[in-house]
Amino acid sequence: MGGREAAFGAQERYVAMVILEHAILDVIPGREAEFESAFAQAKPIIAASPGCKYASLSRCLERTGCYLLIVDWERLEDHTEGFRGSSAYEEWRRLLHHFYDPFPTVEHFQPVGQ
């Protein structure tokens, strides 16, 4: 297997091992900069949570105030029970939840066909 094929194969193996959390975050208009600053404080909280492999926040180009949160978890329970049941989640919630309108729906995805 060549370089590109080998890299793709390695990426496929990585993806097959994670649960992908996805949330569209609609931030109250005019509070985007404040939200981004709060997220910078909150990101290390989730990143340090057991089972969290990766977390990212992206800003939507078409809709002002719209963000995409993606978190890779080793297992669904690492998020739903571990993180959400922890004191770290309380701090995450304190930092971020007051920025959303409406409150986001969080969904989890698992790779198919592997």
C-alpha positions as CSV (number, residue, x, y, z in Angstrom):
1,M,0.0,0.0,0.0
2,G,1.4,3.4,-1.0
3,G,1.6,6.6,1.0
4,R,-1.9,8.0,0.3
5,E,-3.5,4.5,0.5
6,A,-1.7,3.7,3.7
7,A,-2.7,7.0,5.3
8,F,-6.4,6.5,4.3
9,G,-6.3,3.0,5.7
10,A,-4.9,4.3,9.0
11,Q,-7.6,7.0,9.1
12,E,-10.3,4.4,8.5
13,R,-9.1,2.4,11.4
14,Y,-9.1,5.5,13.6
15,V,-12.6,6.5,12.6
16,A,-13.9,2.9,13.2
17,M,-12.9,3.2,16.9
18,V,-14.8,6.4,17.8
19,I,-18.2,7.7,18.5
20,L,-18.7,11.1,16.9
21,E,-20.7,13.6,18.9
22,H,-22.2,16.4,16.7
23,A,-24.0,19.5,17.9
24,I,-25.1,22.6,16.0
25,L,-24.7,25.5,18.4
26,D,-26.8,28.6,17.7
27,V,-25.3,31.5,19.7
28,I,-27.3,34.5,20.8
29,P,-26.7,37.3,18.2
30,G,-23.9,39.7,19.3
31,R,-22.4,37.2,21.8
32,E,-20.2,35.3,19.3
33,A,-16.8,36.7,20.5
34,E,-17.8,36.2,24.1
35,F,-18.8,32.6,23.3
36,E,-15.6,31.8,21.4
37,S,-13.6,33.1,24.4
38,A,-15.6,31.0,26.8
39,F,-15.2,28.0,24.5
40,A,-11.4,28.5,24.6
41,Q,-11.7,28.1,28.4
42,A,-14.0,25.1,28.2
43,K,-12.2,23.1,25.6
44,P,-9.5,21.8,28.0
45,I,-12.3,20.6,30.3
46,I,-13.8,18.3,27.8
47,A,-10.4,17.3,26.3
48,A,-9.3,16.1,29.7
49,S,-12.4,13.9,30.1
50,P,-11.8,10.2,30.1
51,G,-12.6,8.8,26.6
52,C,-12.4,12.1,24.8
53,K,-10.1,11.7,21.8
54,Y,-10.6,15.0,20.0
55,A,-12.8,18.1,20.3
56,S,-13.2,20.9,17.8
57,L,-15.4,24.0,17.3
58,S,-16.0,25.4,13.8
59,R,-17.8,28.7,12.8
60,C,-20.4,28.5,10.0
61,L,-19.6,30.6,7.0
62,E,-23.2,31.0,5.8
63,R,-24.9,31.7,9.2
64,T,-23.6,34.2,11.7
65,G,-23.7,32.8,15.2
66,C,-23.8,29.2,14.1
67,Y,-21.1,26.8,15.2
68,L,-20.4,23.1,14.8
69,L,-19.1,21.2,17.8
70,I,-17.5,17.8,17.1
71,V,-16.2,15.5,19.8
72,D,-14.7,12.0,19.2
73,W,-15.4,9.7,22.1
74,E,-14.0,6.2,22.6
75,R,-17.4,5.0,23.8
76,L,-20.9,6.5,23.9
77,E,-20.9,6.1,27.7
78,D,-17.7,8.2,28.0
79,H,-19.9,11.2,27.0
80,T,-23.4,10.3,28.2
81,E,-22.4,8.9,31.6
82,G,-18.8,9.8,32.3
83,F,-18.6,13.5,31.1
84,R,-22.2,14.5,31.7
85,G,-22.1,12.9,35.2
86,S,-18.9,14.7,36.2
87,S,-18.1,17.9,38.1
88,A,-16.2,18.9,34.9
89,Y,-19.5,18.9,33.0
90,E,-20.9,21.4,35.6
91,E,-18.1,23.8,34.8
92,W,-18.6,23.2,31.0
93,R,-22.3,24.0,31.4
94,R,-21.5,27.1,33.5
95,L,-19.2,28.5,30.9
96,L,-21.2,27.7,27.8
97,H,-24.9,26.9,28.1
98,H,-26.2,30.4,28.6
99,F,-25.0,31.4,25.1
100,Y,-27.4,29.1,23.2
101,D,-30.8,30.0,21.6
102,P,-32.3,27.5,21.0
103,F,-30.6,24.9,23.1
104,P,-28.7,22.5,20.9
105,T,-29.6,18.9,20.1
106,V,-26.6,16.6,20.6
107,E,-26.4,13.5,18.4
108,H,-24.0,10.7,18.3
109,F,-22.8,8.9,15.2
110,Q,-21.0,5.6,14.6
111,P,-19.1,4.6,11.4
112,V,-20.9,2.1,9.1
113,G,-19.6,-0.6,6.8
114,Q,-16.3,-1.2,8.6
